[in-house]
Amino acid sequence: MREPKVLVVTATALVRDNALWIECARRFENMRIAVPDDATIGDWPTGVAVKQLPTALGKGTSRFWMRGLNSTVRDWHPDLVHVCSEPWSPTSQMIAGSGTPFVLHSAESVIASAPRLSRIRRIGMRRVLNLADGYVSWGRTGMAAMRDAGLPDSTKSLVMSAAPPDPRLFPRQLAREGEPPLRIAFVGRLVEQKGLEDLLLAVAMPQLTERSEVRVLGAGPERPRFEKLAEKYGIPVTFLGPGDERSVLDLLAWSDVLVVPSRSTVRIQEQWGRVIVEGMLVGRAVISSDSGECPHLTGDPEMIFEEGDSVGLAAILNALSTDTELLARKQHEAWLRAEQFSPSAMAQDIHHFWCEVLGSKDSAAVE
């Protein structure tokens, strides 16, 4: 089979969020990328074919309408279009009506069980799901939810994030020897769903308060409440405020362990978990709740606790704070696990999937 011509349509123009597609473009010469026109696009590498298209209908990625997308498809005539967007977005529906084979790549994992108002906006979802030649979900939970929502069992599928972190931005950092206190990092928006309260309550337990230190990177409306909680229980925590990739790397380099204590709601659960992979890349032990996709990324039952269970989280932290060999082993295992999320490994998998989808279409046409 000849090298397929593939047009990847992404929902973000930020170079940092397109590490996978840049890797694919470097490896496969018959590939192009269409991105929303954005002043914050950054510097795309030389030799990567990128076309910026103006957008309308608001800033939310599921609301993008990319003007000129149909003409781009007609002019280049790709064998396959890979659309990184939810099935109810205008972009997905536009490609579904183009007559060109397409793969849908989306992230949401609360669909059929979502509140009524959330379900109403998903007009046209089933039509797009039935027309898709292939489907990629960011996570296992999202795949199961989309099957329940109407994705045919016969549709070829793959589980893969569309925006893994660039390993060059998160290189492995030398770990400390593990002497107390245990350095704990939290990265995320300061809202109830991210579960910071559970981490603070865990560290507030007597066996941990004297043997741990917490640093929090992120901003959000709940910060005053979390600060009062930390003051009430005498928790050793520093709130660093908002930051960028460099700030995340600096915090992870300082830390011994990253904690991702996310909670699920009726509207949303963790669809992936970028910071989990960033922590693994840097070589830090990662503890997560069992919310959404978090446990599948963490991949170690000994490092996963039931969401909302601060006592269970405290038990894991206590074990790491009293056993330096265990901490070092968990750090090394996390670093090894990060390899499966590297753009180079994922590029081969997605290319194989494209060929598989097109091959099955060719077989169906012959039959």
LUMSE-334077 format. One record per atom (N, C-alpha, C, O, CB): residue in one letter; x, y, z. Coordinates in pm, whole numbers, plus 50000, padded with zeros to 5 digits. Glycine has a CB too. Example, Ala and Ser with C-alpha at 12.3 -4.5 7.8 and 13.67 -1.06 7.14 Angstrom:
BEGIN
A513194943150780 A512304955050780 A513204967050780 A514244966850846 A511314955350905 S512854977550708 S513674989450714 S512905000350787 S513415011450804 S514084994050572 
end
This chain:
BEGIN
M500854988050000 M500005000050000 M500895012650000 M501845013450077 M499045000050124 R500575022349914 R501365034649909 R501155042950036 R500185041150109 R500995042949783 E502095051950058 E501985060750174 E500725069250163 E500585076650065 E503245069750186 P499795068650260 P498545076250249 P498755091250266 P499635095650340 P497545071350351 K497935098950197 K497905113450215 K496905116350328 K495725113250317 K497505120850081 V497405122350435 V496565124750552 V496585139550588 V497645145750597 V497045116150673 L495405145250608 L495255158850657 L494795158050802 L493715152850830 L494255167150568 V495605163150894 V495225163651035 V494675177451066 V495335187551042 V496445160351128 V493465177851119 V492815190451157 V492805191251309 V492115183451374 V491355191451098 T493565200551364 T493655201551509 T492785212951562 T492405222051488 T495105203651552 A492475212151691 A491655222451754 A492495233351818 A491955243251868 A490745216451857 T493805231851817 T494675241951876 T495855244551785 T496385235351723 T495155237552016 A496255257051778 A497405260851695 A498695261251775 A499765263351718 A497155274351631 L498615259351907 L499815260351991 L500785249051958 L500425237351960 L499435259852140 V501995252751928 V503005242851890 V503205232652003 V503385220751976 V504335249851857 R503185237252128 R503445228152240 R502405217152251 R502685206552306 R503475235952369 D501195219552198 D500125209552204 D500075200652080 D499185192252067 D498785216252223 N501015202551991 N500995194951865 N502255186551845 N502655183951731 N500835204451748 A502875182451955 A504105174551946 A503895161651867 A504775157551792 A504625171352086 L502755155251885 L502485142751813 L502395145051663 L502985137551585 L501185136251863 W501665155551622 W501455157851478 W502735163051412 W502965160451294 W500305167851457 I503555170351486 I504845174651433 I505735162451409 I506405161451307 I505535184651530 E505725153151504 E506495140851487 E506005132951366 E506805127651288 E506415132151613 C504685132051350 C504115125051234 C504535131751103 C504895124951007 C502585124451244 A504475145051101 A504815152350979 A506275150450941 A506625150250823 A504515167250996 R507125148951041 R508545146651014 R508795132650958 R509715130550879 R509355148651141 R507975123250999 R508165109350958 R507475105950826 R507985098050746 R507665100151066 F506305112050804 F505475108150691 F505275120250600 F504555129550634 F504115102450738 E505905119850484 E505955131650398 E504595135150339 E504385146650301 E506935129450287 N503675125550330 N502355128350272 N501355132650380 N500215128050380 N501825116050199 M501765141250469 M500885145750575 M500925160850586 M501985166950576 M501265139250708 R499785166850608 R499665181250631 R498795183650753 R498025175050795 R499085188450507 I498945195750810 I498225199250932 I497455212150909 I498005221850858 I499205200651052 A496175212250946 A495365224450943 A495085228551087 A494635220451168 A494025222250863 V495345241251118 V495165246251254 V494345259051251 V494305265851149 V496535248751322 P493685262451363 P492985275351369 P493975286751359 P495095285851411 P492165276451499 D493585297451295 D494425309351284 D494505315751423 D493485319651479 D493855319351178 D495715316851476 D495865321451614 D497185328951627 D498225324251583 D495805309551713 A497125340751689 A498335348851704 A499345342251797 A500525345551794 A497975362651758 T498875332851881 T499775326251977 T500275312951923 T500645304152000 T499065324152111 I500275311451792 I500615298651731 I502015293951768 I502215281851782 I500485299651581 G502975302851784 G504345298751812 G505095295851682 G504575298051573 G504355286451903 D506315291151695 D507155288451579 D507105273651542 D507675265251612 D508615292851606 W506425270651433 W506375256851387 W507715253251322 W508345261651258 W505205254651288 P508145240751339 P509445236651282 P509465237951130 P508435236151064 P509775222251323 T510615240851077 T510795241550933 T510515227850870 T510945217450921 T512225246350898 G509805228050759 G509535215650688 G508225209050725 G507825199450659 G510625206150712 V507545213950829 V506245208550868 V505165216650796 V505065228750816 V506035208951023 A504375209950713 A503365216750632 A502145220150717 A501345211450751 A502945208150512 V502005232950749 V500905237750834 V500125248450761 V500705257550702 V501445243150968 K498805247350765 K497945257550707 K497045263250815 K496325255750881 K497115251850590 Q497065276350833 Q496215282850931 Q494895287050865 Q494885293150758 Q496925295150992 L493805283550931 L492475286550879 L491715295250978 L491735292351098 L491695273650848 P491045305750931 P490265314151022 P489085306351080 P488555297251017 P489755326650950 T488695309951201 T487605302951269 T486495312651305 T486675324851309 T488125295851394 A485325306851331 A484155314551374 A483415306451480 A483825295351514 A483215317951254 L482325312051532 L481455305351630 L482105303651766 L481905293351831 L481035291951578 G482865313251810 G483375312951946 G484735306351958 G485295301651860 G482425305952033 K485255306152082 K486605301452106 K486685287052154 K487745280952145 K487265310352205 G485595281452203 G485615267652251 G485945258152137 G485415259452027 G484275263952313 T486825248452163 T487285239752055 T486155231751992 T486235228351874 T488325230252107 S485095228752067 S483985221152009 S483065230051927 S482145225251862 S483185214152118 R483315243451929 R482455252651855 R483145258151730 R482565266351658 R482025264151944 F484365253851704 F485085259051588 F484385255951457 F483935244751433 F486495253551585 W484305266051373 W483955264351233 W485125269851155 W485355281951155 W482575271551194 M485875261251089 M487105265451023 M486815269050879 M486585260250796 M488185254351031 R486815282050850 R486525286750715 R487665282950620 R488835284850651 R486305302050714 G487305277550507 G488305273350410 G488705258850424 G489545253950347 G489505281950423 L488125251750522 L488495237750541 L488015229150423 L488755220550375 L487905232450672 N486805231450378 N486285223550265 N487135225450140 N487435215750069 N484825227450236 S487525237750112 S488355240249993 S489745234150010 S490355229649913 S488465255449965 T490255234050134 T491555227750159 T491485212850128 T492405207250067 T491995230050305 V490415206450171 V490235192150144 V490105189749994 V490705180449940 V488975186750218 R489315198149927 R489125196349783 R490425198349705 R490725190849613 R488045205949731 D491205208549743 D492415211849669 D493505201249687 D494205197749592 D492935225549712 W493655196149809 W494735186649835 W494305172249810 W495125163649778 W495235188149977 H493025169749825 H492445156449801 H493155145549883 H493755136449826 H492525153149652 P493085146350017 P493735136150100 P492995122850093 P491805122350060 P493825140950245 D493705112250124 D493055099050135 D492225098250263 D491235091050270 D494105087750133 L492665105950364 L492025105150496 L492175118450567 L493235124850562 L492635093650580 V491115122650635 V491175134450721 V491065129750866 V490155122250901 V490045144750686 H491985134250949 H491995130851092 H491555143351168 H492305153051175 H493425125851141 V490365143151226 V489775154951289 V489875154051440 V489265145251501 V488305156551247 C490635162951502 C490755163451647 C489695172851703 C489955184651726 C492185168151690 S488495167651723 S487385175851771 S486265166551814 S486225154851775 S486895185851661 E485355171651896 E484215163451939 E483265161051822 E483215169151730 E483475170352057 P482505150251825 P481655146851710 P480525156651683 P479965156751574 P481075133251730 W480185164951781 W479105174751761 W479625188451718 W478845197751701 W478295176251889 S480935189751702 S481485202751663 S481195205651516 S481055196451437 S482995203151688 P481085218351479 P480905221851338 P481995216451248 P481725212451135 P480835236851324 T483245216251296 T484335211051214 T484135196351182 T484295192251067 T485675213151285 S483785188451283 S483555174051260 S482395171951164 S482465163351076 S483275166851392 Q481335179651181 Q480165177951095 Q480465182350952 Q479925176750856 Q478965185751151 M481315192350937 M481705196850804 M482465185650731 M482185182750615 M482565209550813 I483425179550800 I484215168850739 I483345156650713 I483525149750612 I485405165050828 A482415153750802 A481535142250783 A480695143650657 A480305133550598 A480625140450903 G480415155850616 G479625158050496 G480435160150370 G479875162750264 G478745169750516 S481755158850381 S482625161650266 S482765150050170 S483175151850055 S483975165750314 G482425138050216 G482585126250132 G483975120150137 G484215109750076 G482255129649991 T484905126450209 T486265121350224 T486315112150346 T485745115450449 T487295133050239 P486985100650337 P487135092150455 P487745100050571 P488655108150551 P488025079750423 F487245097750691 F487765105450805 F487795097250933 F487015087850952 F486925117950827 V488715101151018 V488855095651152 V488525106851250 V488975118151233 V490295089951177 L487755103651352 L487375113351454 L488235110851578 L488445099351617 L485865112251488 H488735121551639 H489615120351755 H489105129851864 H489305141951856 H491095123651718 S488435124351966 S487825133052067 S488135128452208 S488695117552228 S486315133652047 A487775136752306 A488225134552443 A487115132352544 A487335125452643 A489045146052486 E485935137952523 E484925137852630 E484545123752671 E484485114652588 E483685145352585 S484285122152802 S484015108852857 S482735108152939 S482405097552993 S485165104652943 V482005119152948 V480665119053011 V479695123552903 V479605135452873 V480585128353141 I478975114152846 I478155117352728 I476695113452751 I475865122052779 I478705110052603 A476375100652740 A474985096352756 A474455099052896 A473255101252915 A474865081552724 S475345098952996 S474925101053135 S474995115653178 S474725118853293 S475785092853227 A475355124553085 A475495138753119 A474125145153145 A473105139853100 A476215146253006 P474085156353217 P472815163453239 P472155167153106 P472815168253003 P473055176053323 R470855169053110 R470065171252989 R470575183052906 R470645182152784 R468605173653027 L470935194052971 L471405205752897 L472705202752822 L472915207952712 L471615217552992 S473555194552880 S474795190852812 S474515182052692 S475215182852591 S475735183852908 R473495173552703 R473185164452592 R472515171752477 R472695167952362 R472275153152640 I471755182252506 I471015189452401 I471965195652300 I471665195852181 I470145200352463 R473115200652345 R474025207552253 R474745197952159 R475425202252065 R475055215452331 R474595185052182 R475305175152101 R474485170951979 R474395159051947 R475645162952185 I473905180751913 I473105178151794 I474015173051682 I475095178451658 I472355190951749 G473555162651616 G474315157151503 G475385147151541 G476085142051454 G474945168151429 M475525144151670 M476575135351717 M476465121251657 M477445115951606 M476555134551868 R475285115351663 R475125101551616 R475395100351466 R475965090451421 R473715096451647 R474995110351391 R475235109951247 R476725109451219 R477185101451137 R474595122351177 V477495117951287 V478935118351265 V479585105251310 V480465100051242 V479555130251339 L479145099951423 L479705087351472 L479455075951374 L480315067351356 L479105083951608 N478295075951312 N477965065251217 N478705066751085 N478935056951015 N476475065051192 L479075079151050 L479785081450925 L481285079750937 L481965077550836 L479475095250874 A481825080651059 A483275080151079 A483825066551035 A483245056051064 A483625082851226 D484965066950966 D485635054550924 D486535049051033 D486935037351029 D486455057050798 G486855057351130 G487645053051245 G487435062851359 G487055074351337 G489135052051208 Y487695058251480 Y487495067051596 Y488665065251693 Y489045053951725 Y486135063951667 V489215076451738 V490285076451838 V489795084251959 V489315095451947 V491605082751780 S489925078152076 S489565084952200 S490835087652280 S491795079952275 S488565076452284 W490825098652354 W491965101952439 W492175091152545 W493305088852589 W491755115652506 G491095084452587 G491245074652694 G490245063352686 G489295063752608 G491105081452826 R490465053252769 R489585041552772 R488185045252818 R487185040152766 R490175030752863 T488115054252917 T486805058252967 T486005065652859 T484795063752846 T486945067053092 G486705073952782 G486055081052673 G485585071652565 G484505073552508 G486985091352614 M486385061352535 M485995051552433 M484715044252475 M483785042752396 M487135041452408 A484675039652600 A483505032452649 A482265041352646 A481175036852609 A483745027252792 A482425054052685 A481305063452685 A480795066052544 A479595067152522 A481705076552751 M481715066952447 M481295069552309 M480615057452248 M479685058952168 M482505073652225 R481045045552283 R480345033452238 R478915033452292 R477975030352219 R481095020652283 D478765036952419 D477425037652479 D476565048252412 D475345047052406 D477535040452629 A477225058852361 A476485069952300 A476125067552154 A475435075752094 A477295082552312 G476595056552096 G476185053651958 G477295050551860 G476995047851743 G475445064751908 L478565050851901 L479635046951810 L479485032151776 L479505023851868 L481045049951872 P479335028551649 P479125014451613 P480275005551659 P481435009551654 P478945013151464 D479954993551702 D480974984051746 D481924980451632 D483074976751656 D480314971451801 S481434981551510 S482254977751394 S483284988451355 S484184985651276 S481344974951276 T483155000651409 T484085011351374 T485455008751434 T485575006551555 T483545024951421 K486495009051351 K487855006851400 K488215017851498 K487875029551477 K488865006451284 S488905014151606 S489145023851712 S490545022551769 S491215012451753 S488125022251823 L490945033151838 L492265033951901 L492175043352020 L491465053352015 L493355038751799 V492905040152126 V492995048952242 V494335056152238 V495395049852242 V492825041052376 M494285069452230 M495515077452220 M495195092152241 M494215097352187 M496195075452082 S496015098952320 S495855113352336 S496235120452207 S497065115652130 S496725118452452 A495615132052183 A495985140252068 A497065150252103 A497635156552013 A494755147552013 A497365151952231 A498305162552271 A499225157952384 A499185163652493 A497555175052314 P500045147652360 P501015143752464 P502045154652482 P502335161952387 P501705130352427 P502615156052601 P503655166252621 P504905162952542 P505205151352515 P503995167652770 D505625173352505 D506885171752433 D507975167652533 D508275175352624 D507275184952357 P508565155752517 P509595151152613 P510775160752624 P511455161052727 P510105137552573 R511025168552519 R512135177952525 R511875189252624 R512815195552674 R512405183752387 L510605191852653 L510255202252750 L510225196752892 L510215204452989 L508925208352716 F510205183452906 F510155177253037 F511185165953047 F510825154253060 F508725171753066 P512475169553039 P513515159353047 P513625153553189 P513215159853287 P514865165153004 R514165141553197 R514325135053327 R515215143453418 R516245148553376 R514915120953310 Q514785144853544 Q515515152653642 Q516075143453750 Q515405134053793 Q514615163653704 L517295146153793 L517915138253898 L517085139154025 L516745150154071 L519365142853924 A516745127554082 A515935127354204 A516815128754328 A517995125154326 A515125114354212 R516235133954434 R516945134854562 R517145120954621 R516615111054570 R516165143954662 E517885120354729 E518085107654799 E516835103454875 E516695091854913 E519275108754895 G515925112754897 G514655109254962 G514615112255111 G513735107255181 G514375094854942 E515555120455161 E515525123855303 E514295132455332 E513845139755244 E516835131255345 P513755131755455 P512555139655487 P512855154655484 P514015158655500 P511995135555626 P511815163055463 P510415159055444 P510145154255301 P510885157555209 P509495170655478 L509065146455284 L508635142155151 L508105154355077 L507205161155126 L507565130855160 R508655156854960 R508245168654881 R507115164754786 R507285156154699 R509445174554801 I505965170954804 I504755167454730 I504355179054640 I504245190454685 I503605163854827 A504135176054511 A503725186154414 A502275184154373 A501795172854359 A504635185854290 F501575195254354 F500215195354300 F500185205754188 F500645216954207 F499135198554411 V499665201954073 V499535211253960 V498095210553910 V497615199753874 V500555207753845 G497415221953907 G496045221653856 G495265233953896 G495705242053979 G495335209453905 R494115235253836 R493235246453868 R492695244654009 R492375233554051 R492075247453766 L492585255654082 L492155254954222 L490635255554229 L490035265754264 L492785266454304 V490045244054196 V488595242054201 V488345228554266 V489245220154275 V487945242854057 E487115226454312 E486795214254386 E487105201554308 E487575191754365 E485325214354425 Q486855201654176 Q487015189654095 Q488445184454092 Q488665172454073 Q486555192353954 K489425193154112 K490825188854106 K491295182154235 K492395176654239 K491715200654075 G490485182654341 G490735174454458 G491825179054553 G492305171054634 G491055161154415 L492245191654545 L493305196254634 L492925194654781 L493795191954864 L493635210754604 E491655196354813 E491215194654951 E491575180855005 E491975179555121 E489705196854961 D491445170554921 D491785156954965 D493275155654996 D493655148855091 D491375146754858 L494105162154916 L495535161854943 L495855169055074 L496635164155154 L496315168254827 L495245180655095 L495515188255217 L495065180555341 L495765180455442 L494815201955211 L493905174255333 L493415166455448 L494305154355474 L494495150355589 L491965161955424 A494855148555367 A495765137155385 A497025141555458 A497475134955551 A496125130855249 V497605152855415 V498835157755477 V498575162855619 V499495163555700 V499445168855391 A497335166455648 A496995171255782 A497015160255886 A497005163056006 A495635177855780 M497045147755843 M497055136655938 M498385136456012 M499435138855952 M496805123155866 P498345133556143 P499535135056229 P500805128556175 P501885134256189 P499255129356362 Q500685116756113 Q501895109856069 Q502565116655951 Q503715113655920 Q501555095556032 L501865126155884 L502425132455765 L502775147155783 L503665152155714 L501465131155653 T502095154055872 T502295168555886 T503755172155911 T504245182155858 T501435173855999 E504445164155990 E505845166956023 E506815161155922 E508005164355925 E506165161556160 R506325152555830 R507245145755739 R506995149155593 R507435141855504 R507135130855759 S506285160055566 S505985163455427 S505925178455407 S505765186255501 S504665157055385 E506065182255281 E505965196255240 E505245196455106 E505565188655016 E507375203155230 V504265205355092 V503435205954972 V503645219454902 V503675229954965 V501945203855007 R503785218754769 R503785230954688 R502695229554582 R502565219254518 R505175233554622 V501925240154566 V500755240254478 V500965250254367 V501185262154392 V499465243454557 L500895245454242 L501025254254126 L499675254954055 L499165244754009 L502135249354029 G499105266854047 G497805268453982 G497025279854044 G497355284654152 G497005255553990 A495995283953974 A495135294754021 A493685290354008 A493375280953935 A495385307853941 G492805297254079 G491385294054070 G490605300154183 G491185304954280 G491185279154069 P489275300054172 P488415306954268 P488425300954408 P488025307654504 P487025306954217 E488875288454423 E488835281854554 E490115284054636 E490235278754746 E488605267054536 R491045291654582 R492315293354656 R492115298454799 R492715292954890 R493225302954580 P491295308854823 P491135313554961 P490665302555056 P491115301755170 P490155325054965 R489755294055010 R489255283255096 R490355273255127 R490485268755241 R488065276055028 F491165269855027 F492255260355050 F493315266355143 F493895259155224 F492885256254917 E493565279355130 E494545285755218 E494055285555363 E494855283255454 E494795300355172 K492765287855384 K492205287455520 K492275273355577 K492555271455696 K490755292355521 L492035263355492 L492095249455535 L493515245955579 L493725239355681 L491625239955422 A494505250355500 A495895247555533 A496285254355664 A497005248555746 A496815252155419 E495815266655683 E496125274055807 E495475267355927 E496075266456034 E495655288555795 K494235262655909 K493485256456019 K494205244156073 K494265242056194 K492085252655973 Y494745235955982 Y495355223256023 Y496885224056033 Y497535213956060 Y494965212455925 G497445235756010 G498885237156019 G499635229155914 G500675223155942 G499345233056155 I499085229055793 I499665221055685 I500815228655620 I500655240355586 I498595217455580 P501975222355603 P503115229055538 P502925229855388 P503365220955315 P504425221655570 V502285240455341 V501975241855198 V502315255855149 V502105265755219 V500485238755172 T502845256455028 T503145269154964 T502325270254836 T502395261254752 T504655270554934 F501575280954821 F500795283454700 F501645292154607 F501955303554640 F499415290454733 L502005286754492 L502915293454400 L502205302454299 L502845310554232 L503725283254326 G500875300954286 G500155308654186 G500225302054050 G500705290754038 G500705322754179 P499755308953945 P499745303153811 P501155302053755 P502085308653803 P498875311553717 G501315293553652 G502625291953591 G502545286653450 G501455284753396 G503465282753675 D503695284253390 D503775279053254 D504535265653256 D504765260053363 D504475289253158 E504915260653135 E505615247853130 E506885248053213 E507205238253280 E505935244252985 R507625259253209 R508865260053286 R508575259153435 R509335252953509 R509605273053255 S507485265353478 S507125264853620 S506765250653662 S507115246253771 S505945274253649 V506065243353573 V505715229453603 V506975221053615 V507115213253709 V504775223653493 L507905222753519 L509155215253524 L509935218253652 L510465209153715 L510005218353400 D510015230953688 D510745234853809 D510125228453933 D510845223654021 D510775250153824 L508805228353940 L508135222454056 L508365207354060 L508655201854166 L506615225454052 L508245200753945 L508465186353942 L509905182853978 L510155172954046 L508115180753804 A510855191053932 A512255188653965 A512495189754115 A513295182354171 A513155198653890 W511805199054181 W511905200654327 W511295188954402 W511765185354510 W511225213554371 S510265182854345 S509435173254417 S510025159254425 S510985155954354 S508085172454353 D509435151254513 D509665136854516 D508495129454453 D508665118954391 D509885131954661 V507305134954468 V506095128254422 V505075138554374 V504935149354432 V505495119554534 L504375135154268 L503285143454216 L501975136754256 L501805124654240 L503375145254061 V501035144654308 V499725139454345 V498665145854257 V498595158154244 V499415142054496 V497815137354195 V496725141954109 V495425136254167 V494995125354128 V496925137453957 P494805143454261 P493665138054337 P492295141754280 P491385144954356 P493745142754479 S492145141354148 S490935146254082 S489675139054129 S489695127454169 S491085144853933 R488565146454121 R487235141054151 R486365141754026 R486585150253940 R486565148754270 S485385133054016 S484425133453905 S483175141053947 S482845141654065 S484055119053860 T482475146853848 T481185153253871 T480175147453773 T480535139053690 T481285168753857 V478935151753782 V477925146753689 V478175151753547 V477655146053451 V476525150953734 R478965162253533 R479235168153402 R480575164153342 R480725163753220 R479175182953412 I481545161053426 I482895158953373 I483705149853465 I483535149953586 I483615172353353 Q484595142253404 Q485625135053477 Q486915136453396 Q486885140653280 Q485235119853499 E488035133053457 E489305135153388 E489345127453257 E489215115153255 E490475131053478 Q489515134753147 Q489525128553015 Q490875122752980 Q490975113152903 Q489115138752910 W491915128553035 W493265123153017 W494065126453142 W493725121353249 W493955129052889 G495075134553136 G495865137953253 G497275141553213 G498225134353244 G495875126453353 R497415152753145 R498715156853091 R499785157653198 R500915153353175 R498585170353022 V499445163153314 V500465165053418 V500945151653471 V502085150653518 V499915173553532 I500135141253465 I500575127953507 I501745123453419 I502755118553470 I499415117653499 V501595125153289 V502655121153197 V503885130153214 V505015125453206 V502155121753051 E503665143053237 E504795152153261 E505585147653383 E506815147653383 E504295166753279 G504865143753490 G505545138953609 G506345126353582 G507465124953632 G504535136253719 M505805117153503 M506515104953468 M507755107953385 M508815102153409 M505605095453391 L507635116953288 L508765120553203 L509935125953286 L511095122953258 L508345130753099 V509605133853386 V510635139953471 V511245129553565 V512345131553617 V510045151553551 G510525118553588 G511035107953675 G510565109153818 G511315106353911 G512505107853672 R509315113353835 R508755114553969 R507675104153991 R506925100653899 R508205128653991 A507595099154112 A506495090154148 A505185097854132 A505115109754164 A506655084654294 V504155091154083 V502875097654060 V501775089954132 V501605077954113 V502565098653908 I501045097154216 I499865091654283 I498645098354223 I498625110554205 I499925093954439 S497615090554191 S496395096754137 S495165090254198 S495225079154251 S496355095553984 S494065097454190 S492775091554225 S492335082554111 S493015081554009 S491705102654254 D491205075854130 D490675067154025 D489635074353940 D488765067853882 D490065054554086 S489715087453932 S488765095253853 S489065094153704 S490185096753661 S488795109953896 G488065090353626 G488195090353481 G489385082453431 G489545070653462 G488285104153431 E490245089353353 E491375082653288 E492625082153376 E493595075653340 E491705089653159 C492615088953491 C493805089753575 C494415076153609 C495615074353593 C493465096953703 P493615066353655 P494245053553693 P494855046153575 P495835038853592 P493235044653760 H494305047953455 H494855041253337 H496195047253299 H497065040153247 H493885042153220 L496385060153323 L497675066453296 L498695062953403 L499835059553373 L497515081653285 T498285063853528 T499195060853639 T499645046353631 T500835043353646 T498505063653774 G498705037353607 G499035023453574 G499615015053685 G500095004053659 G499965023353465 D499595019753809 D500165012353921 D499135011854034 D498905022054099 D501505018853970 P498515000354059 P497474999554162 P497925004454299 P497115009354377 P497014985354175 E499215003154329 E499715007554459 E499765022754471 E499925028154581 E501095001954483 M499615029754357 M499715044254356 M498375050854322 M498335062554284 M500785048754258 I497295043354334 I495965048454300 I495065047354423 I495075037154492 I495345040754179 F494285057854451 F493355057554563 F491965061454513 F491825067854409 F493815066954677 E490945057654587 E489575060954549 E489345075954563 E489665081854666 E488575053054635 E488785081954459 E488595096454463 E487815100654587 E486825094454625 E487875101254338 G488285111454648 G487655116554770 G488145110054898 G487755114255007 G486195114854761 D488985099754888 D489445092255005 D490795097655053 D491835092655012 D489555077154972 S490765107655137 S492015113555186 S492785103955275 S494005104755284 S491715126455262 V492085094855342 V492755084955428 V493565075255341 V494705071855374 V491725077155515 G492965070755230 G493685061955139 G494885068755078 G495935062555062 G492765057155031 L494755081555044 L495875089154990 L496965090555095 L498155089255063 L495395103054943 A496575093255219 A497555094655327 A498365081955346 A499555082555375 A496855098455457 A497725070455330 A498425057755348 A499525055955244 A500615051155277 A497445046055339 I499255059955119 I500275058855014 I501405068555040 I502585064955029 I499665061554874 L501065080955076 L502095091055105 L502945086855225 L504165088855225 L501445104655133 N502315081055325 N503035076755443 N504045065755409 N505175065755459 N502065071755550 A503635056555323 A504535045755282 A505755051355208 A506875046855231 A503795035755192 L505535061055122 L506655067055046 L507555075355136 L508765075955113 L506125075754932 S506985081655237 S507765090455325 S508635082655422 S509575088155479 S506855099655402 T508325069855442 T509075061855539 T509955051155474 T510655043855544 T508125055255635 D509915050155342 D510655039555272 D511335045555149 D510725046655043 D509695027755231 T512595049455163 T513295056055053 T513505046854934 T513525051454819 T514645061355101 E513665033954959 E513815024454848 E512535023254767 E512575022554644 E514225010554901 L511395023154836 L510105022654768 L509905035154684 L509465034354569 L508945021254870 L510235046654740 L510085059154666 L510945059054540 L510465062754432 L510455071154754 A512195054954552 A513085054554436 A512585044854330 A512685047654210 A514505050754478 R512045033554374 R511525023654279 R510315029054204 R510205027254083 R511155010554351 K509425035654275 K508225041254211 K508595052554115 K507945054154012 K507245046454318 Q509615060154146 Q510075070654055 Q510615064553925 Q510315069353816 Q511155079354122 H511405054153938 H511995047653820 H510925040953736 H510955041853613 H513055037453862 E509995034253799 E508915027653725 E508065037653649 E507655034953536 E508045019553820 A507805049053709 A507025059553642 A507765064653519 A507165066753414 A506735071153738 W509075066653532 W509875071353418 W509855061253304 W509745065153188 W511315074053462 L509955048553335 L509895038253232 L508535038153163 L508455036253041 L510185024453292 R507485040253238 R506135040053182 R505905051653086 R505095050552993 R505105040453295 A506595062653107 A506395074553025 A506715072052878 A506205079152792 A507225085953076 E507555062252848 E507965059752711 E506785057052619 E506805061052503 E508935048152706 Q505755050252670 Q504625046952584 Q503815059252542 Q503005058552450 Q503715037152654 F504045070452610 F503335082852577 F504215092452497 F503835104052479 F502845089552703 S505365088052451 S506235096652373 S505675098352232 S505125088852176 S507675090952368 P505805110352173 P505315112452036 P505915102751936 P505235098751841 P505615126551993 S507175098651955 S507795089551859 S507115075951860 S506885070151754 S509285087951890 A506795070751979 A506095057851987 A504665059051937 A504165050151868 A506105052652132 M504005070051970 M502605071951931 M502465074251781 M501455070351722 M502005083652008 A503465080551718 A503395083251574 A503295070351495 A502525069551399 A504625091251529 Q504055060451533 Q504005047551464 Q502625041151480 Q502085035451385 Q505095038051516 D502065042251600 D500755036151627 D499655042851546 D498775036051491 D500425037051776 I499695056151538 I498625063051465 I498765060951315 I497765060151244 I498635078151498 H499995059951266 H500185057351123 H499675043351087 H499035041550984 H501685058651085 H499955033751172 H499435020151150 H497915020351149 H497285013351068 H499955010451260 F497325028251237 F495865029051244 F495295035051117 F494285030151065 F495425037251365 W495915045751066 W495455051750940 W495465041450827 W494505040250751 W496335063950903 C496555034150818 C496675024050712 C495625013150730 C495085007950632 C498085017850711 E495355009650852 E494344999350881 E492955004050840 E492194996550779 E494364995751029 V492635016450873 V491325022050837 V491175022550686 V490145018450633 V491155036150897 L492195027650616 L492105028650470 L492105014750406 L491445012650305 L493275037050415 G492845005450463 G492854991950410 G491514985150420 G491104977950329 G493884983850481 S490824987350531 S489504981350548 S488494987650454 S487564980950408 S489024982850693 K488675000650423 K487785007050327 K488005001450186 K487054999150111 K487995022350327 D489294999250152 D489584993550021 D488994979550007 D488464975949902 D491104993149997 S489094971750114 S488544958250113 S487044958550096 S486474950450023 S488914950850240 A486384967950167 A484924969150159 A484504973250018 A483464968749969 A484404979250262 A485304981849954 A484954986449819 A485034974949720 A484214973849629 A485884997849775 V486054966149738 V486214954649648 V485044945049664 V484514939849567 V487534947349675 E484664942849790 E483544933749816 E482244939249758 E481204932849770 E483394931349968 
end
